[in-house]
Amino acid sequence: MTDATARLDPYNEVSDIDRRIFGGFVEHLGRHIYDGIFEPGHPSADAAGFRQDVIDLVKELGVSTIRYPGGNFVSGYKWEDGIGPVEDRPRRLDLAWHSTETNEVGLHEFQEWLDRVGSDLMMAVNLGTRDTAEALDLLEYANSDADTTWTAQRAANGRPDPFAVKMWCLGNEMDGPWQVGHRNADDYGKIAMRTAKAMRMLDPSVELVVCGSSGRGMPTFGSWERTVLEHTFDDVDFISCHSYYQEMGGNAQEFLASGVDMAKFIESVVAIADTVAATKKSDKRIMISFDEWNVWYLHNEEGGQNDKPEERGWPVAPRLLEDQYHALDAVVFGDLMITLLQHADRVRSASLAQLVNVIAPIMTEPGGIAWKQTTFFPFSITSRLANGRAVRVPVDAGTFTSEKLGEVAKVNAVATVDDEGVSLFVVNRSTTDAADLKVDLSPLVSALGRSVTVSESHLLHEDDIYAANTLTDPERVGVRAADASVDGSTLSVSLPAVSWAAIRLS
């Protein structure tokens, strides 16, 4: 048993929380669109072909913005293929995922789905095989209210009013050699700058995200950010971070340190962005769009890619990247959410990659059920309870040694404060030791001028850390009430080894 202590001071503020930090990501990849959100023959499908059971789960998940249509897919995508009469749309080969794209779902259909789930669109433009001109065409089609050929076509396709898309991504992972149209930092920085300047001429209200590194382990990490921002600093609002985590070699303890790696990634990018600002003698602050993050079993034990596209031909909606998540994965996932909130001053947007079937919190069976993976719970609960301001909660609980990251705190926490109460999110990263956490609430009680009580609590923990929800056992893992109580000005929380908890105080 580890004795852990913390202090919750509502004035130890990180920042207000931008709700876009609870974003998601939908890509034309595998069964995400087709047989995922869109299955016309399903018993729950509406008139447009969208599965109502999936809509209900996405609404419960609580995603604010959804990045679309990719991802690697966007670097070869012709957006015009997805507008106009469905029967006239072309079938195309998708080089990114070695599949055939039918284009049954395009911009209009996806916006219709977003209207149903209550999320905002975050659009990516193709800077892999296309250039500034095509990005401007898409922006004009989506956002302009002028009388032009593109807006007339939009109206003819059933949308007289603009889509009014606020956030736009200038390509995707252009630092990656796997990307169609991959460029070096200097070449990408130049095209991103040209495109950003032109897009702002058409619609000055847009917020633009320039591609950062696809991971902290990329050989160009750091130099990529610096070079790209030297070109684009004056014209963009965000730089992206992408990072995925997985357990390797059965080393659960190392895997549980993933949040520390994410924090170092964020802090490094912030330092680089602020260095560029300093060299430009600018007070402007570039924010972080962490628009791809998740647990993803991307590599096999030897470090190679699990996916072998050459073996499957060019199928429509193949089963790709359908990871089954365990309780352990969900605890790490919850810690990643804590890390994002701990950096809410600079992480102003984030996108869980992805939402349905593809490395997703929601799974579906064609013609059958939809169910929640273990990672569904920390996202949906945090999205619902984390409002207002993020507050630091330093925890004293000892450390364990990570091979890659050094000394790592066994217990990690963050709180959020809003007009209705306080939410505490905490994770026990230890694989061996339970933690008895005592949180000093006296600064909070003093600030409120009243006592507080636990109004709701949630604990995600399984004795079998590899327990999972499956098609045949979709409710094997869930959350239960945490062992949490307030005595005077002290909150006590019992945290089993490998656990995540959310406590609401009111």
Secondary structure, 3 states (H helix, E strand, C coil): CEEEEEECCCCCEEEECCHHHHEEECCCCCCCCECCCECCCCCCECCCCEEHHHHHHHHHHCCCEEEECCCHHHHHCCHHHHCCCHHHCCCEEECCCCEEECCCCCHHHHHHHHHHHCCEEEEEECCCCCCHHHHHHHHHHHHCCCCCHHHHHHHHCCCCCCCCCCEEEECCCCCCCCCCCCCCHHHHHHHHHHHHHHHHHHCCCCEEEECCCCCCCCCCCCHHHHHHHHHHCCCCCEEEEEEEECCCCCCHHHHCCHHHHHHHHHHHHHHHHHHHHHHCCCCCCCEEEEEEEEECCCECCCCCECCCHHHCCCCCCCCCCCCCCEHHHHHHHHHHHHHHHHCCCCEEEEEEECCECCCCCEEECCCCCEEECCCHHHHHHHHHHCCCEEEECCEECCEEEECCCEEEECEEEEEEECCCCEEEEEEECCCCCCEEEEEECHHHHHHHCCCCCEEEEEEECCCCCCCECCCCCCCCCCCECCEEEEECCEEEEEECCCEEEEEEEC
